[in-house]
Amino acid sequence: MCYRAKLNAKLSAIERTLEARFIEPEAYKPQLEINAFTFSKTPVISDENQGEIQMFNWGLIPFWAKDDKIKKMTLNAKIETIFEKPSFRNSVKKRCLIIADGYYEWQWKDPKGKDKQKYLITPTDQEIFAFAGIYSNWINPQTNEALNTYSIVTTEANELMAEIHNNKKRMPVVLKQKDHQAWLNGQDHSNFAFPYEVPLIATEVA
């Protein structure tokens, strides 16, 4: 799965790589580690506004939710069951790019995961990249506040990630740069399931 990401790049480099502009540049703060369970806002490009970089909250809240408690269960969306889960069913065709320059996974060194090694995972051919994402527009019924929220789509692990993420054997879908438009424009999601992959490298983190 993917619960820790990294986006420490300069704003100008992100805009140049993604060929899009931040709507609220002052809202972007470079981060060496983004913890999904803080449900914080991170840079996203949606299918509806492909030339704009917006700030969406990690943890998808479906439009029908009465409160935001579901978000801790929707940080990731399995690509194999994305159409079946009520939480994601209405968001399958609402595609987004979730911008990052790395993510973290832990390798279990023993059967119970008491001893773990942290790794930073990065593509070998992209300094700044995009996870495949889906999103939702939610109105808080108590406050009428509008929130845009997302989930990172995951797939079966490739050979490297099966070795690193050896307890779950999953990985986020990292898009090839040439496929950004295909994902946003609704190409069949199954085309992005493993064996779709980008070349990755894992670096031990002390």
Secondary structure by P-SEA (a helix, b strand, c coil): cccbbbccccaaaaaaaacbbbcccccbbbbcccccccbbbbbbbccccccbbbbbbccccccccccccccccccccccccccccccccccccbbbbbbbcbbbbbbbccccccbbbbbbbbbcccccccccbbbbbbbcccccbbbbbbbbbbccccaaaaaaacccccccccccccaaaaaaacccccccccccccbbbbbbcc
